[in-house]
C-alpha cells in the first residue's frame, strides 16, 4: 500500500550529479568542505575536489573505461572517497565500494 508524505513533493532536477553539485560557480569555494578527522590540517575544498574530480574522470577515460564500466574502490573512510565517487560517475562509469575487511568472496557477493 503506497504511503504519501505529509510534506510537499520535492523538485528533482533532470541533470547528472556533477551538474547538480557544481551548478552555481559561486558555490565552488576554497572553504574546507571535507576535513580529515585524524589530521584536521588535511582538508579538501569544493574547488579542490572539482579539480581532482575532473582529473580523475579524464584519466579513467584515457585508460579506456567506457560508459557503464564498473569501478570498485576498496578503502577505509578518507576525505578523497567523495572525489573518487564523483570522478567515476562523472566519467559515466558506475561506482561500487568495498569494505577492506571483505574477503575476495565477500567482495564478490556484496558487489555483484
ZABA-421005 format. One line per 10 residues: number of its first residue (from 1); their letters; for each residue y negated, z, x negated of C-alpha. Coordinates in nm, 3 decimals, padded with zeros to 5 digits. Each point is the difference from the previous one (the first is absolute). Layout:
! ZABA-421005
NUM) a) Y Z X  ...
This chain:
! ZABA-421005
1) xxxxxxxxxx) 00.000 00.000 00.000  -00.334 -00.104 -00.156  -00.254 00.273 -00.064  -00.370 -00.078 00.006  -00.244 00.182 -00.226  -00.286 00.185 00.169  -00.229 -00.152 -00.265  -00.155 -00.346 00.022  00.176 -00.292 -00.167  -00.087 -00.061 -00.364
11) xxxxxxxxxx) -00.122 -00.341 -00.109  00.226 -00.125 -00.279  -00.160 -00.291 -00.184  00.215 -00.304 -00.068  -00.042 00.003 -00.381  00.219 00.088 -00.294  -00.014 00.349 -00.147  -00.213 -00.099 -00.301  -00.262 -00.173 00.213  -00.009 00.308 00.222
21) xxxxxxxxxx) -00.034 00.255 -00.283  -00.246 -00.202 -00.206  -00.190 -00.163 00.289  -00.337 00.158 -00.075  -00.112 -00.049 -00.363  -00.232 00.301 00.039  00.307 00.222 00.043  00.147 -00.110 -00.334  -00.157 00.266 -00.219  00.064 00.177 -00.329
31) xxxxxxxxxx) 00.049 00.334 00.174  00.345 00.144 -00.083  00.239 -00.065 00.286  00.337 00.094 -00.151  00.003 00.299 -00.235  00.300 00.100 -00.209  00.105 00.350 00.109  00.149 00.076 -00.343  -00.307 -00.118 -00.191  -00.316 -00.016 00.208
41) xxxxxxxxxx) -00.175 -00.187 -00.284  00.210 -00.301 00.105  -00.117 -00.178 00.313  -00.037 -00.342 00.159  -00.296 -00.122 00.199  00.030 -00.265 00.268  -00.174 -00.247 -00.235  00.251 00.074 -00.279  00.290 -00.022 00.244  -00.117 -00.336 00.133
51) xxxxxxxxxx) -00.020 -00.136 -00.355  00.355 00.119 -00.077  00.130 -00.127 00.336  -00.137 -00.350 -00.067  00.141 -00.004 -00.355  00.342 00.119 00.112  00.018 -00.244 00.290  -00.096 -00.291 -00.226  00.255 00.113 -00.260  00.279 00.013 00.257
61) xxxxxxxxxx) -00.084 -00.351 00.114  -00.006 -00.124 -00.361  00.348 00.148 -00.043  00.114 -00.225 00.283  00.029 00.250 00.283  -00.050 -00.168 00.334  -00.090 00.100 00.353  00.263 00.237 00.139  00.159 00.089 -00.334  00.069 00.373 -00.020
71) xxxxxxxxxx) -00.138 00.220 -00.277  00.155 00.346 -00.038  -00.178 00.280 -00.180  00.185 00.308 -00.116  -00.253 00.269 -00.086  -00.110 00.352 00.059  -00.340 00.051 00.163  -00.277 -00.150 -00.210  -00.357 -00.115 00.060  00.108 -00.359 -00.071
81) xxxxxxxxxx) 00.257 -00.011 00.283  -00.261 -00.126 00.252  -00.112 -00.262 -00.254  00.355 -00.126 -00.038  00.056 -00.007 00.376  -00.325 -00.187 00.066  00.058 -00.241 -00.290  00.347 -00.084 00.128  -00.100 -00.056 00.363  -00.318 -00.175 -00.112
91) xxxxxxxxxx) 00.215 -00.253 -00.185  00.186 -00.060 00.331  00.315 00.176 -00.119  00.173 00.289 00.174  -00.012 00.349 -00.151  00.271 00.262 00.005  00.001 00.331 -00.179  00.288 00.199 -00.141  00.035 00.364 -00.091  00.079 00.047 -00.371
101) xxxxxxxxxx) 00.269 00.248 00.106  00.195 -00.277 00.178  00.326 -00.115 -00.149  00.035 -00.380 -00.021  00.215 00.017 00.314  -00.263 00.212 00.177  -00.281 -00.236 -00.097  00.200 -00.290 00.143  00.088 00.191 00.319  -00.356 00.113 00.075
111) xx) -00.169 -00.330 -00.086  00.229 -00.269 00.135
